[in-house]
Amino acid sequence: MEKYIYKLIWTYSFFISLAWTIYTIFSSWGTNCFDMKNSYITIIVLLFELIWSNFIKPASEEE
């Protein structure tokens, strides 16, 4: 059951990071300014995805 939860969280975090990155790219398309709020959220979402995929998930699979 635990592996199912980790895979479910990984899938959600992957799709959220992918969707947010695409949204940020298209929402800033053709604008003159750079939205810092969207960039910080993008960095946080992608960092969560990296940390989850590389540190938390592999540690749970070793047990």
mmCIF file of the N, C-alpha and C atoms, coordinates in Angstrom:
data_MODEL
# 
_entry.id   MODEL 
# 
loop_
_atom_site.group_PDB 
_atom_site.id 
_atom_site.type_symbol 
_atom_site.label_atom_id 
_atom_site.label_alt_id 
_atom_site.label_comp_id 
_atom_site.label_asym_id 
_atom_site.label_entity_id 
_atom_site.label_seq_id 
_atom_site.pdbx_PDB_ins_code 
_atom_site.Cartn_x 
_atom_site.Cartn_y 
_atom_site.Cartn_z 
_atom_site.occupancy 
_atom_site.B_iso_or_equiv 
_atom_site.pdbx_formal_charge 
_atom_site.auth_seq_id 
_atom_site.auth_comp_id 
_atom_site.auth_asym_id 
_atom_site.auth_atom_id 
_atom_site.pdbx_PDB_model_num 
ATOM 1   N N  . MET A 1 1  ? 0.820  -1.198 0.000   1.00 0.00 ? 1  MET A N  1 
ATOM 2   C CA . MET A 1 1  ? 0.000  0.000  0.000   1.00 0.00 ? 1  MET A CA 1 
ATOM 3   C C  . MET A 1 1  ? 0.865  1.264  0.000   1.00 0.00 ? 1  MET A C  1 
ATOM 4   N N  . GLU A 1 2  ? 2.015  1.180  0.713   1.00 0.00 ? 2  GLU A N  1 
ATOM 5   C CA . GLU A 1 2  ? 2.885  2.348  0.781   1.00 0.00 ? 2  GLU A CA 1 
ATOM 6   C C  . GLU A 1 2  ? 3.480  2.686  -0.588  1.00 0.00 ? 2  GLU A C  1 
ATOM 7   N N  . LYS A 1 3  ? 3.873  1.660  -1.344  1.00 0.00 ? 3  LYS A N  1 
ATOM 8   C CA . LYS A 1 3  ? 4.434  1.916  -2.668  1.00 0.00 ? 3  LYS A CA 1 
ATOM 9   C C  . LYS A 1 3  ? 3.387  2.535  -3.585  1.00 0.00 ? 3  LYS A C  1 
ATOM 10  N N  . TYR A 1 4  ? 2.144  2.129  -3.438  1.00 0.00 ? 4  TYR A N  1 
ATOM 11  C CA . TYR A 1 4  ? 1.062  2.720  -4.229  1.00 0.00 ? 4  TYR A CA 1 
ATOM 12  C C  . TYR A 1 4  ? 0.917  4.206  -3.922  1.00 0.00 ? 4  TYR A C  1 
ATOM 13  N N  . ILE A 1 5  ? 0.996  4.573  -2.656  1.00 0.00 ? 5  ILE A N  1 
ATOM 14  C CA . ILE A 1 5  ? 0.869  5.980  -2.254  1.00 0.00 ? 5  ILE A CA 1 
ATOM 15  C C  . ILE A 1 5  ? 2.048  6.791  -2.798  1.00 0.00 ? 5  ILE A C  1 
ATOM 16  N N  . TYR A 1 6  ? 3.271  6.242  -2.705  1.00 0.00 ? 6  TYR A N  1 
ATOM 17  C CA . TYR A 1 6  ? 4.435  6.957  -3.235  1.00 0.00 ? 6  TYR A CA 1 
ATOM 18  C C  . TYR A 1 6  ? 4.335  7.141  -4.744  1.00 0.00 ? 6  TYR A C  1 
ATOM 19  N N  . LYS A 1 7  ? 3.877  6.107  -5.455  1.00 0.00 ? 7  LYS A N  1 
ATOM 20  C CA . LYS A 1 7  ? 3.717  6.235  -6.908  1.00 0.00 ? 7  LYS A CA 1 
ATOM 21  C C  . LYS A 1 7  ? 2.605  7.217  -7.254  1.00 0.00 ? 7  LYS A C  1 
ATOM 22  N N  . LEU A 1 8  ? 1.548  7.235  -6.466  1.00 0.00 ? 8  LEU A N  1 
ATOM 23  C CA . LEU A 1 8  ? 0.451  8.169  -6.692  1.00 0.00 ? 8  LEU A CA 1 
ATOM 24  C C  . LEU A 1 8  ? 0.912  9.605  -6.479  1.00 0.00 ? 8  LEU A C  1 
ATOM 25  N N  . ILE A 1 9  ? 1.647  9.861  -5.420  1.00 0.00 ? 9  ILE A N  1 
ATOM 26  C CA . ILE A 1 9  ? 2.169  11.202 -5.163  1.00 0.00 ? 9  ILE A CA 1 
ATOM 27  C C  . ILE A 1 9  ? 3.163  11.595 -6.245  1.00 0.00 ? 9  ILE A C  1 
ATOM 28  N N  . TRP A 1 10 ? 4.003  10.649 -6.704  1.00 0.00 ? 10 TRP A N  1 
ATOM 29  C CA . TRP A 1 10 ? 4.942  10.952 -7.774  1.00 0.00 ? 10 TRP A CA 1 
ATOM 30  C C  . TRP A 1 10 ? 4.207  11.325 -9.056  1.00 0.00 ? 10 TRP A C  1 
ATOM 31  N N  . THR A 1 11 ? 3.155  10.591 -9.375  1.00 0.00 ? 11 THR A N  1 
ATOM 32  C CA . THR A 1 11 ? 2.384  10.883 -10.587 1.00 0.00 ? 11 THR A CA 1 
ATOM 33  C C  . THR A 1 11 ? 1.725  12.247 -10.495 1.00 0.00 ? 11 THR A C  1 
ATOM 34  N N  . TYR A 1 12 ? 1.089  12.538 -9.367  1.00 0.00 ? 12 TYR A N  1 
ATOM 35  C CA . TYR A 1 12 ? 0.471  13.851 -9.191  1.00 0.00 ? 12 TYR A CA 1 
ATOM 36  C C  . TYR A 1 12 ? 1.502  14.971 -9.264  1.00 0.00 ? 12 TYR A C  1 
ATOM 37  N N  . SER A 1 13 ? 2.624  14.810 -8.594  1.00 0.00 ? 13 SER A N  1 
ATOM 38  C CA . SER A 1 13 ? 3.623  15.877 -8.600  1.00 0.00 ? 13 SER A CA 1 
ATOM 39  C C  . SER A 1 13 ? 4.222  16.062 -9.990  1.00 0.00 ? 13 SER A C  1 
ATOM 40  N N  . PHE A 1 14 ? 4.394  14.976 -10.732 1.00 0.00 ? 14 PHE A N  1 
ATOM 41  C CA . PHE A 1 14 ? 4.911  15.089 -12.093 1.00 0.00 ? 14 PHE A CA 1 
ATOM 42  C C  . PHE A 1 14 ? 3.943  15.864 -12.987 1.00 0.00 ? 14 PHE A C  1 
ATOM 43  N N  . PHE A 1 15 ? 2.668  15.504 -12.952 1.00 0.00 ? 15 PHE A N  1 
ATOM 44  C CA . PHE A 1 15 ? 1.702  16.179 -13.808 1.00 0.00 ? 15 PHE A CA 1 
ATOM 45  C C  . PHE A 1 15 ? 1.454  17.629 -13.380 1.00 0.00 ? 15 PHE A C  1 
ATOM 46  N N  . ILE A 1 16 ? 1.490  17.889 -12.089 1.00 0.00 ? 16 ILE A N  1 
ATOM 47  C CA . ILE A 1 16 ? 1.329  19.267 -11.617 1.00 0.00 ? 16 ILE A CA 1 
ATOM 48  C C  . ILE A 1 16 ? 2.520  20.114 -12.060 1.00 0.00 ? 16 ILE A C  1 
ATOM 49  N N  . SER A 1 17 ? 3.734  19.578 -11.925 1.00 0.00 ? 17 SER A N  1 
ATOM 50  C CA . SER A 1 17 ? 4.907  20.346 -12.352 1.00 0.00 ? 17 SER A CA 1 
ATOM 51  C C  . SER A 1 17 ? 4.911  20.557 -13.861 1.00 0.00 ? 17 SER A C  1 
ATOM 52  N N  . LEU A 1 18 ? 4.512  19.550 -14.616 1.00 0.00 ? 18 LEU A N  1 
ATOM 53  C CA . LEU A 1 18 ? 4.441  19.689 -16.062 1.00 0.00 ? 18 LEU A CA 1 
ATOM 54  C C  . LEU A 1 18 ? 3.384  20.708 -16.469 1.00 0.00 ? 18 LEU A C  1 
ATOM 55  N N  . ALA A 1 19 ? 2.198  20.604 -15.886 1.00 0.00 ? 19 ALA A N  1 
ATOM 56  C CA . ALA A 1 19 ? 1.116  21.537 -16.227 1.00 0.00 ? 19 ALA A CA 1 
ATOM 57  C C  . ALA A 1 19 ? 1.463  22.957 -15.807 1.00 0.00 ? 19 ALA A C  1 
ATOM 58  N N  . TRP A 1 20 ? 2.045  23.134 -14.627 1.00 0.00 ? 20 TRP A N  1 
ATOM 59  C CA . TRP A 1 20 ? 2.384  24.480 -14.166 1.00 0.00 ? 20 TRP A CA 1 
ATOM 60  C C  . TRP A 1 20 ? 3.466  25.106 -15.039 1.00 0.00 ? 20 TRP A C  1 
ATOM 61  N N  . THR A 1 21 ? 4.452  24.313 -15.449 1.00 0.00 ? 21 THR A N  1 
ATOM 62  C CA . THR A 1 21 ? 5.506  24.838 -16.318 1.00 0.00 ? 21 THR A CA 1 
ATOM 63  C C  . THR A 1 21 ? 4.938  25.266 -17.667 1.00 0.00 ? 21 THR A C  1 
ATOM 64  N N  . ILE A 1 22 ? 4.074  24.458 -18.233 1.00 0.00 ? 22 ILE A N  1 
ATOM 65  C CA . ILE A 1 22 ? 3.439  24.816 -19.506 1.00 0.00 ? 22 ILE A CA 1 
ATOM 66  C C  . ILE A 1 22 ? 2.563  26.052 -19.340 1.00 0.00 ? 22 ILE A C  1 
ATOM 67  N N  . TYR A 1 23 ? 1.812  26.130 -18.245 1.00 0.00 ? 23 TYR A N  1 
ATOM 68  C CA . TYR A 1 23 ? 0.976  27.304 -17.988 1.00 0.00 ? 23 TYR A CA 1 
ATOM 69  C C  . TYR A 1 23 ? 1.831  28.570 -17.870 1.00 0.00 ? 23 TYR A C  1 
ATOM 70  N N  . THR A 1 24 ? 2.941  28.472 -17.152 1.00 0.00 ? 24 THR A N  1 
ATOM 71  C CA . THR A 1 24 ? 3.806  29.633 -16.973 1.00 0.00 ? 24 THR A CA 1 
ATOM 72  C C  . THR A 1 24 ? 4.393  30.101 -18.298 1.00 0.00 ? 24 THR A C  1 
ATOM 73  N N  . ILE A 1 25 ? 4.797  29.160 -19.128 1.00 0.00 ? 25 ILE A N  1 
ATOM 74  C CA . ILE A 1 25 ? 5.358  29.530 -20.429 1.00 0.00 ? 25 ILE A CA 1 
ATOM 75  C C  . ILE A 1 25 ? 4.310  30.228 -21.285 1.00 0.00 ? 25 ILE A C  1 
ATOM 76  N N  . PHE A 1 26 ? 3.105  29.668 -21.372 1.00 0.00 ? 26 PHE A N  1 
ATOM 77  C CA . PHE A 1 26 ? 2.082  30.259 -22.219 1.00 0.00 ? 26 PHE A CA 1 
ATOM 78  C C  . PHE A 1 26 ? 1.485  31.535 -21.640 1.00 0.00 ? 26 PHE A C  1 
ATOM 79  N N  . SER A 1 27 ? 1.444  31.655 -20.315 1.00 0.00 ? 27 SER A N  1 
ATOM 80  C CA . SER A 1 27 ? 0.894  32.882 -19.734 1.00 0.00 ? 27 SER A CA 1 
ATOM 81  C C  . SER A 1 27 ? 1.846  34.062 -19.892 1.00 0.00 ? 27 SER A C  1 
ATOM 82  N N  . SER A 1 28 ? 3.144  33.792 -19.987 1.00 0.00 ? 28 SER A N  1 
ATOM 83  C CA . SER A 1 28 ? 4.097  34.886 -20.163 1.00 0.00 ? 28 SER A CA 1 
ATOM 84  C C  . SER A 1 28 ? 4.436  35.134 -21.632 1.00 0.00 ? 28 SER A C  1 
ATOM 85  N N  . TRP A 1 29 ? 3.855  34.369 -22.519 1.00 0.00 ? 29 TRP A N  1 
ATOM 86  C CA . TRP A 1 29 ? 4.135  34.503 -23.954 1.00 0.00 ? 29 TRP A CA 1 
ATOM 87  C C  . TRP A 1 29 ? 3.646  35.864 -24.447 1.00 0.00 ? 29 TRP A C  1 
ATOM 88  N N  . GLY A 1 30 ? 4.523  36.632 -25.024 1.00 0.00 ? 30 GLY A N  1 
ATOM 89  C CA . GLY A 1 30 ? 4.167  37.915 -25.610 1.00 0.00 ? 30 GLY A CA 1 
ATOM 90  C C  . GLY A 1 30 ? 4.067  39.065 -24.625 1.00 0.00 ? 30 GLY A C  1 
ATOM 91  N N  . THR A 1 31 ? 4.421  38.865 -23.372 1.00 0.00 ? 31 THR A N  1 
ATOM 92  C CA . THR A 1 31 ? 4.390  39.958 -22.402 1.00 0.00 ? 31 THR A CA 1 
ATOM 93  C C  . THR A 1 31 ? 5.765  40.598 -22.312 1.00 0.00 ? 31 THR A C  1 
ATOM 94  N N  . ASN A 1 32 ? 5.779  41.849 -21.888 1.00 0.00 ? 32 ASN A N  1 
ATOM 95  C CA . ASN A 1 32 ? 7.038  42.572 -21.769 1.00 0.00 ? 32 ASN A CA 1 
ATOM 96  C C  . ASN A 1 32 ? 7.713  42.355 -20.421 1.00 0.00 ? 32 ASN A C  1 
ATOM 97  N N  . CYS A 1 33 ? 6.945  41.958 -19.422 1.00 0.00 ? 33 CYS A N  1 
ATOM 98  C CA . CYS A 1 33 ? 7.514  41.816 -18.084 1.00 0.00 ? 33 CYS A CA 1 
ATOM 99  C C  . CYS A 1 33 ? 7.551  40.351 -17.680 1.00 0.00 ? 33 CYS A C  1 
ATOM 100 N N  . PHE A 1 34 ? 8.330  40.083 -16.653 1.00 0.00 ? 34 PHE A N  1 
ATOM 101 C CA . PHE A 1 34 ? 8.511  38.729 -16.140 1.00 0.00 ? 34 PHE A CA 1 
ATOM 102 C C  . PHE A 1 34 ? 7.824  38.646 -14.791 1.00 0.00 ? 34 PHE A C  1 
ATOM 103 N N  . ASP A 1 35 ? 6.917  37.700 -14.629 1.00 0.00 ? 35 ASP A N  1 
ATOM 104 C CA . ASP A 1 35 ? 6.167  37.565 -13.389 1.00 0.00 ? 35 ASP A CA 1 
ATOM 105 C C  . ASP A 1 35 ? 6.974  36.738 -12.383 1.00 0.00 ? 35 ASP A C  1 
ATOM 106 N N  . MET A 1 36 ? 7.475  37.400 -11.353 1.00 0.00 ? 36 MET A N  1 
ATOM 107 C CA . MET A 1 36 ? 8.321  36.727 -10.365 1.00 0.00 ? 36 MET A CA 1 
ATOM 108 C C  . MET A 1 36 ? 7.544  35.712 -9.532  1.00 0.00 ? 36 MET A C  1 
ATOM 109 N N  . LYS A 1 37 ? 6.269  35.981 -9.270  1.00 0.00 ? 37 LYS A N  1 
ATOM 110 C CA . LYS A 1 37 ? 5.456  35.033 -8.496  1.00 0.00 ? 37 LYS A CA 1 
ATOM 111 C C  . LYS A 1 37 ? 5.377  33.696 -9.221  1.00 0.00 ? 37 LYS A C  1 
ATOM 112 N N  . ASN A 1 38 ? 5.100  33.723 -10.509 1.00 0.00 ? 38 ASN A N  1 
ATOM 113 C CA . ASN A 1 38 ? 5.034  32.475 -11.276 1.00 0.00 ? 38 ASN A CA 1 
ATOM 114 C C  . ASN A 1 38 ? 6.386  31.774 -11.328 1.00 0.00 ? 38 ASN A C  1 
ATOM 115 N N  . SER A 1 39 ? 7.451  32.529 -11.414 1.00 0.00 ? 39 SER A N  1 
ATOM 116 C CA . SER A 1 39 ? 8.767  31.890 -11.460 1.00 0.00 ? 39 SER A CA 1 
ATOM 117 C C  . SER A 1 39 ? 9.107  31.230 -10.130 1.00 0.00 ? 39 SER A C  1 
ATOM 118 N N  . TYR A 1 40 ? 8.778  31.868 -9.010  1.00 0.00 ? 40 TYR A N  1 
ATOM 119 C CA . TYR A 1 40 ? 9.031  31.251 -7.712  1.00 0.00 ? 40 TYR A CA 1 
ATOM 120 C C  . TYR A 1 40 ? 8.183  29.998 -7.518  1.00 0.00 ? 40 TYR A C  1 
ATOM 121 N N  . ILE A 1 41 ? 6.941  30.045 -7.914  1.00 0.00 ? 41 ILE A N  1 
ATOM 122 C CA . ILE A 1 41 ? 6.087  28.862 -7.797  1.00 0.00 ? 41 ILE A CA 1 
ATOM 123 C C  . ILE A 1 41 ? 6.612  27.736 -8.685  1.00 0.00 ? 41 ILE A C  1 
ATOM 124 N N  . THR A 1 42 ? 7.072  28.073 -9.879  1.00 0.00 ? 42 THR A N  1 
ATOM 125 C CA . THR A 1 42 ? 7.632  27.066 -10.780 1.00 0.00 ? 42 THR A CA 1 
ATOM 126 C C  . THR A 1 42 ? 8.864  26.418 -10.168 1.00 0.00 ? 42 THR A C  1 
ATOM 127 N N  . ILE A 1 43 ? 9.729  27.214 -9.585  1.00 0.00 ? 43 ILE A N  1 
ATOM 128 C CA . ILE A 1 43 ? 10.932 26.677 -8.951  1.00 0.00 ? 43 ILE A CA 1 
ATOM 129 C C  . ILE A 1 43 ? 10.568 25.771 -7.789  1.00 0.00 ? 43 ILE A C  1 
ATOM 130 N N  . ILE A 1 44 ? 9.616  26.169 -6.965  1.00 0.00 ? 44 ILE A N  1 
ATOM 131 C CA . ILE A 1 44 ? 9.201  25.357 -5.823  1.00 0.00 ? 44 ILE A CA 1 
ATOM 132 C C  . ILE A 1 44 ? 8.584  24.038 -6.281  1.00 0.00 ? 44 ILE A C  1 
ATOM 133 N N  . VAL A 1 45 ? 7.719  24.099 -7.287  1.00 0.00 ? 45 VAL A N  1 
ATOM 134 C CA . VAL A 1 45 ? 7.074  22.879 -7.782  1.00 0.00 ? 45 VAL A CA 1 
ATOM 135 C C  . VAL A 1 45 ? 8.113  21.934 -8.383  1.00 0.00 ? 45 VAL A C  1 
ATOM 136 N N  . LEU A 1 46 ? 9.031  22.451 -9.175  1.00 0.00 ? 46 LEU A N  1 
ATOM 137 C CA . LEU A 1 46 ? 10.042 21.592 -9.781  1.00 0.00 ? 46 LEU A CA 1 
ATOM 138 C C  . LEU A 1 46 ? 11.025 21.048 -8.740  1.00 0.00 ? 46 LEU A C  1 
ATOM 139 N N  . LEU A 1 47 ? 11.361 21.837 -7.735  1.00 0.00 ? 47 LEU A N  1 
ATOM 140 C CA . LEU A 1 47 ? 12.217 21.331 -6.660  1.00 0.00 ? 47 LEU A CA 1 
ATOM 141 C C  . LEU A 1 47 ? 11.537 20.224 -5.876  1.00 0.00 ? 47 LEU A C  1 
ATOM 142 N N  . PHE A 1 48 ? 10.241 20.375 -5.605  1.00 0.00 ? 48 PHE A N  1 
ATOM 143 C CA . PHE A 1 48 ? 9.509  19.312 -4.923  1.00 0.00 ? 48 PHE A CA 1 
ATOM 144 C C  . PHE A 1 48 ? 9.535  18.039 -5.754  1.00 0.00 ? 48 PHE A C  1 
ATOM 145 N N  . GLU A 1 49 ? 9.331  18.171 -7.052  1.00 0.00 ? 49 GLU A N  1 
ATOM 146 C CA . GLU A 1 49 ? 9.369  17.000 -7.941  1.00 0.00 ? 49 GLU A CA 1 
ATOM 147 C C  . GLU A 1 49 ? 10.746 16.341 -7.913  1.00 0.00 ? 49 GLU A C  1 
ATOM 148 N N  . LEU A 1 50 ? 11.802 17.134 -7.974  1.00 0.00 ? 50 LEU A N  1 
ATOM 149 C CA . LEU A 1 50 ? 13.151 16.573 -7.942  1.00 0.00 ? 50 LEU A CA 1 
ATOM 150 C C  . LEU A 1 50 ? 13.456 15.891 -6.611  1.00 0.00 ? 50 LEU A C  1 
ATOM 151 N N  . ILE A 1 51 ? 13.100 16.533 -5.517  1.00 0.00 ? 51 ILE A N  1 
ATOM 152 C CA . ILE A 1 51 ? 13.359 15.951 -4.200  1.00 0.00 ? 51 ILE A CA 1 
ATOM 153 C C  . ILE A 1 51 ? 12.563 14.669 -4.020  1.00 0.00 ? 51 ILE A C  1 
ATOM 154 N N  . TRP A 1 52 ? 11.298 14.683 -4.434  1.00 0.00 ? 52 TRP A N  1 
ATOM 155 C CA . TRP A 1 52 ? 10.465 13.493 -4.272  1.00 0.00 ? 52 TRP A CA 1 
ATOM 156 C C  . TRP A 1 52 ? 10.997 12.337 -5.123  1.00 0.00 ? 52 TRP A C  1 
ATOM 157 N N  . SER A 1 53 ? 11.330 12.615 -6.369  1.00 0.00 ? 53 SER A N  1 
ATOM 158 C CA . SER A 1 53 ? 11.755 11.555 -7.282  1.00 0.00 ? 53 SER A CA 1 
ATOM 159 C C  . SER A 1 53 ? 13.135 11.000 -6.958  1.00 0.00 ? 53 SER A C  1 
ATOM 160 N N  . ASN A 1 54 ? 14.022 11.833 -6.428  1.00 0.00 ? 54 ASN A N  1 
ATOM 161 C CA . ASN A 1 54 ? 15.401 11.396 -6.246  1.00 0.00 ? 54 ASN A CA 1 
ATOM 162 C C  . ASN A 1 54 ? 15.780 11.028 -4.814  1.00 0.00 ? 54 ASN A C  1 
ATOM 163 N N  . PHE A 1 55 ? 15.037 11.496 -3.822  1.00 0.00 ? 55 PHE A N  1 
ATOM 164 C CA . PHE A 1 55 ? 15.430 11.223 -2.443  1.00 0.00 ? 55 PHE A CA 1 
ATOM 165 C C  . PHE A 1 55 ? 14.367 10.457 -1.662  1.00 0.00 ? 55 PHE A C  1 
ATOM 166 N N  . ILE A 1 56 ? 13.140 10.908 -1.693  1.00 0.00 ? 56 ILE A N  1 
ATOM 167 C CA . ILE A 1 56 ? 12.112 10.298 -0.874  1.00 0.00 ? 56 ILE A CA 1 
ATOM 168 C C  . ILE A 1 56 ? 11.639 8.976  -1.466  1.00 0.00 ? 56 ILE A C  1 
ATOM 169 N N  . LYS A 1 57 ? 11.317 8.953  -2.740  1.00 0.00 ? 57 LYS A N  1 
ATOM 170 C CA . LYS A 1 57 ? 10.806 7.742  -3.369  1.00 0.00 ? 57 LYS A CA 1 
ATOM 171 C C  . LYS A 1 57 ? 11.835 6.600  -3.374  1.00 0.00 ? 57 LYS A C  1 
ATOM 172 N N  . PRO A 1 58 ? 13.111 6.832  -3.750  1.00 0.00 ? 58 PRO A N  1 
ATOM 173 C CA . PRO A 1 58 ? 14.078 5.724  -3.703  1.00 0.00 ? 58 PRO A CA 1 
ATOM 174 C C  . PRO A 1 58 ? 14.303 5.199  -2.283  1.00 0.00 ? 58 PRO A C  1 
ATOM 175 N N  . ALA A 1 59 ? 14.251 6.061  -1.300  1.00 0.00 ? 59 ALA A N  1 
ATOM 176 C CA . ALA A 1 59 ? 14.431 5.595  0.074   1.00 0.00 ? 59 ALA A CA 1 
ATOM 177 C C  . ALA A 1 59 ? 13.288 4.693  0.507   1.00 0.00 ? 59 ALA A C  1 
ATOM 178 N N  . SER A 1 60 ? 12.087 4.946  0.012   1.00 0.00 ? 60 SER A N  1 
ATOM 179 C CA . SER A 1 60 ? 10.947 4.114  0.387   1.00 0.00 ? 60 SER A CA 1 
ATOM 180 C C  . SER A 1 60 ? 10.975 2.775  -0.335  1.00 0.00 ? 60 SER A C  1 
ATOM 181 N N  . GLU A 1 61 ? 11.600 2.710  -1.508  1.00 0.00 ? 61 GLU A N  1 
ATOM 182 C CA . GLU A 1 61 ? 11.659 1.470  -2.265  1.00 0.00 ? 61 GLU A CA 1 
ATOM 183 C C  . GLU A 1 61 ? 12.726 0.521  -1.742  1.00 0.00 ? 61 GLU A C  1 
ATOM 184 N N  . GLU A 1 62 ? 13.700 1.024  -0.992  1.00 0.00 ? 62 GLU A N  1 
ATOM 185 C CA . GLU A 1 62 ? 14.760 0.174  -0.448  1.00 0.00 ? 62 GLU A CA 1 
ATOM 186 C C  . GLU A 1 62 ? 14.271 -0.679 0.700   1.00 0.00 ? 62 GLU A C  1 
ATOM 187 N N  . GLU A 1 63 ? 13.254 -0.240 1.386   1.00 0.00 ? 63 GLU A N  1 
ATOM 188 C CA . GLU A 1 63 ? 12.776 -0.960 2.572   1.00 0.00 ? 63 GLU A CA 1 
ATOM 189 C C  . GLU A 1 63 ? 12.074 -2.238 2.214   1.00 0.00 ? 63 GLU A C  1 
# 
